[in-house]
Amino acid sequence: MISSFNISWEDKLFYLYLSASWYADVYNPDEYFDIYRNLFTLIHHPGAIPAFDINDEINISHAASLENTNGICLRIRVNDFESISQTLQDYIDNLWIIPEKTDLLLDLTYIDDEICI
């Protein structure tokens, strides 16, 4: 599967995001990044951009150790908006992200009237 993906999407950028179910059987949070790194390494695609939930400090703090020159993507959901400014600043201060190399994915699974206010 991975080799056919690498051939069909050869020169294009894409986000590699793992949902929480990838980590469901892991009880030690320190192992989360090992799971991500192993898959990222296995895919070994020059267009891969690591993508994480914005509140996933474990993976975000380790992302710089990936062999990647494409930056990082942070997934922001509706319930993350209240603290987004402080969270992003903390990540910048900790040197976990570089604003010019960071994409934000706004995942608006639903919209209600309170969000639009």
C-alpha positions, -999 to +999 in steps of 0.1 A: +000+000+000+027+025+010+048+019-021+018+024-044+010+057-026+046+069-030+044+062-067+010+078-073+016+108-051+053+111-059+061+148-061+032+162-040+030+174-004+006+158+020-002+158+057+004+126+077-020+126+106-026+097+130-059+096+149-061+087+185-070+051+177-034+046+165-023+050+201-053+032+218-032+002+230-003+023+242-003+030+280+030+049+281+027+083+265+064+083+259+058+057+232+034+078+212+062+095+192+079+061+185+047+050+168+045+081+147+082+081+139+081+045+128+052+051+104+068+084+091+100+066+085+083+036+068+065+059+044+097+077+036+080+102+012+097+136+005+064+154+005+052+141+039+043+168+064+038+156+100+004+166+113-007+166+150-036+178+171-026+212+185-028+198+221-005+168+213+026+182+231+044+149+231+045+145+194+049+182+186+078+185+210+096+156+192+087+165+156+119+183+149+137+150+152+120+136+121+138+137+087+116+164+073+121+197+056+084+204+049+075+219+083+046+208+105+008+210+105-012+216+136-049+204+136-072+228+154-107+218+164-135+240+176-127+234+213-091+245+208-098+281+197-100+296+232-064+289+240-049+288+205-029+321+208-012+311+240-006+275+228+011+286+196+032+311+215+043+284+239+053+262+211+073+290+194+090+299+228+100+262+232+113+261+197+089+233+188+075+251+158+086+278+134+057+300+123+069+302+087+071+264+085+038+257+103+005+250+086-028+252+106-056+228+097-090+241+110-111+211+116-146+225+120-165+193+124-196+213+132-206+249+133-231+263+157-242+299+164-218+303+194-188+297+173-197+324+148-201+351+175 
